[in-house]
């Protein structure tokens, strides 16, 4: 089975959902801030699913060289390339 997602409509029928681009970055960020579980933590690691906490929108994480560093709770901070 693929990664299809279906919605059950008001009459009990299935409606296939298709991927579309968001209208704006602002909309996407707003949805993620309000509903952090939209990010699939269990798909990353089913035995230890990620849990998400909004720190702040558009916040940078400094690294030793002054650039941005990605954060992974399963490992140490590492400078971005």
One Martini backbone bead per residue (centre of mass of N, CA, C, O) as a GRO file, in nm:
protein
   81
    1UNK     BB    1   0.099   0.034   0.020
    2UNK     BB    2   0.080   0.354   0.011
    3UNK     BB    3   0.056   0.721   0.087
    4UNK     BB    4  -0.234   0.738   0.114
    5UNK     BB    5  -0.512   0.963   0.176
    6UNK     BB    6  -0.824   0.953   0.353
    7UNK     BB    7  -1.160   1.072   0.348
    8UNK     BB    8  -1.453   1.085   0.530
    9UNK     BB    9  -1.749   1.160   0.443
   10UNK     BB   10  -2.081   1.239   0.523
   11UNK     BB   11  -2.164   0.953   0.353
   12UNK     BB   12  -1.904   0.741   0.390
   13UNK     BB   13  -1.703   0.819   0.184
   14UNK     BB   14  -1.421   0.817  -0.013
   15UNK     BB   15  -1.148   1.061  -0.019
   16UNK     BB   16  -0.893   1.150  -0.204
   17UNK     BB   17  -0.588   1.279  -0.120
   18UNK     BB   18  -0.389   1.551  -0.236
   19UNK     BB   19  -0.108   1.701  -0.307
   20UNK     BB   20  -0.028   2.041  -0.211
   21UNK     BB   21   0.041   2.351  -0.209
   22UNK     BB   22   0.086   2.611  -0.028
   23UNK     BB   23  -0.012   2.936  -0.023
   24UNK     BB   24   0.192   2.975   0.229
   25UNK     BB   25   0.428   3.002   0.468
   26UNK     BB   26   0.244   3.118   0.685
   27UNK     BB   27   0.039   2.888   0.687
   28UNK     BB   28   0.229   2.659   0.757
   29UNK     BB   29   0.339   2.779   1.024
   30UNK     BB   30   0.065   2.804   1.164
   31UNK     BB   31  -0.011   2.503   1.158
   32UNK     BB   32   0.245   2.400   1.312
   33UNK     BB   33   0.198   2.567   1.570
   34UNK     BB   34  -0.097   2.444   1.627
   35UNK     BB   35   0.004   2.143   1.480
   36UNK     BB   36   0.276   1.953   1.547
   37UNK     BB   37   0.160   1.659   1.455
   38UNK     BB   38   0.212   1.696   1.146
   39UNK     BB   39   0.472   1.591   1.232
   40UNK     BB   40   0.632   1.279   1.170
   41UNK     BB   41   0.776   1.112   1.427
   42UNK     BB   42   0.715   0.800   1.378
   43UNK     BB   43   0.855   0.786   1.091
   44UNK     BB   44   1.146   0.816   1.197
   45UNK     BB   45   1.080   0.658   1.496
   46UNK     BB   46   0.881   0.417   1.626
   47UNK     BB   47   1.036   0.360   1.909
   48UNK     BB   48   1.124   0.694   1.907
   49UNK     BB   49   0.937   0.935   1.883
   50UNK     BB   50   0.898   1.240   1.797
   51UNK     BB   51   0.889   1.551   1.970
   52UNK     BB   52   0.732   1.867   1.958
   53UNK     BB   53   0.866   2.211   2.000
   54UNK     BB   54   0.788   2.536   2.013
   55UNK     BB   55   0.995   2.809   2.028
   56UNK     BB   56   1.012   2.960   1.738
   57UNK     BB   57   0.969   3.143   1.475
   58UNK     BB   58   1.247   3.180   1.288
   59UNK     BB   59   1.482   3.045   1.446
   60UNK     BB   60   1.812   3.048   1.521
   61UNK     BB   61   2.106   2.830   1.532
   62UNK     BB   62   2.399   2.853   1.655
   63UNK     BB   63   2.736   2.819   1.572
   64UNK     BB   64   3.074   2.817   1.593
   65UNK     BB   65   3.088   2.960   1.286
   66UNK     BB   66   2.797   3.137   1.267
   67UNK     BB   67   2.603   2.946   1.171
   68UNK     BB   68   2.389   2.700   1.114
   69UNK     BB   69   2.228   2.443   1.325
   70UNK     BB   70   2.115   2.145   1.342
   71UNK     BB   71   1.861   1.964   1.525
   72UNK     BB   72   1.903   1.647   1.705
   73UNK     BB   73   1.789   1.456   1.968
   74UNK     BB   74   1.969   1.192   1.876
   75UNK     BB   75   2.200   1.416   1.857
   76UNK     BB   76   2.430   1.623   1.785
   77UNK     BB   77   2.545   1.905   1.699
   78UNK     BB   78   2.577   2.028   1.356
   79UNK     BB   79   2.709   2.170   1.107
   80UNK     BB   80   2.629   2.312   0.832
   81UNK     BB   81   2.695   2.290   0.470
   0.00000   0.00000   0.00000
